[in-house]
């Protein structure tokens, strides 16, 4: 795929502009402390939502079988609800994938 330098620079400038816009606008608009309980709680949950939206689909496609991904997700949810930390939840998920894969080989 041969793309000329002018098109490349236009794409680069558009991406830089969008990135700057998305990072600068919240700082400009939110100079004062938020008084609205709704908006402060909404913005508090945005990082968790974005992380979940990126992680959950990857769980199903990280293994050869969607069944192992579903079992790992279920095990991770249970481990986290029982108070497991990040490393504990990750280890439980990995062991679940290995166990389910082992059972599927039988």
C-alpha positions, 0 to 999 in steps of 0.5 A: 500500500503506497500512500503519499506524504501529503495524505500521511501528514493530513492523517497525522494532523487530524489524529493529533488534533482529535487527541489534543481536543479530547484531552484539553476540553475536559480541563478547560470545561471542568476548572471548578469542582463539580457540584452535581452528584450525578456528574461526579459519580458519572465521571468516577465510573468512566474509567471502569466502564472503558476498562471493562469495554476493552477487557471483556471482549478480549477475554473471549478471544484470547483463548482457542475456545469461547467456552474457556473464556466464559469460564475464566470470566465467571471465575474472575467475577466470583474471585473478585466478589469474594475479595480477591485482589488483581493478582489473585483474580488473574491467577484464578482466571489463568488456572481456570482456562488451563483447567477447562482446556485440560478437561476439554482434551479428555 
